[in-house]
Amino acid sequence: MREIEAEMEGVAVLGREAICRQEPRDSPSTPEKRSPAPRFHAADPQVQRALEWGYRLMRIAYRQASAAWRAGEIVEFPPGCFVPGRYQPLRS
């Protein structure tokens, strides 16, 4: 079935003899092209953009809270985020 589908799509399929002639320890001469996985999966592009935008806003809020925390302020971090540590480092 796969051979029929590949033939219809115009993709060349190796036969049994060609596969047996290959060296088992060889690697492909050209790497497979891959793009990075998306951070979020959504069927609707608008939902995808909303998720990316919300994530961007959360990162900004986290950076601001982290900077304030390091400056010695008592702050609230965005929901679902890890606080940098239980105790602040000692200042000399």
Beta strands, then each sheet from edge to edge (+ up, - down):
end
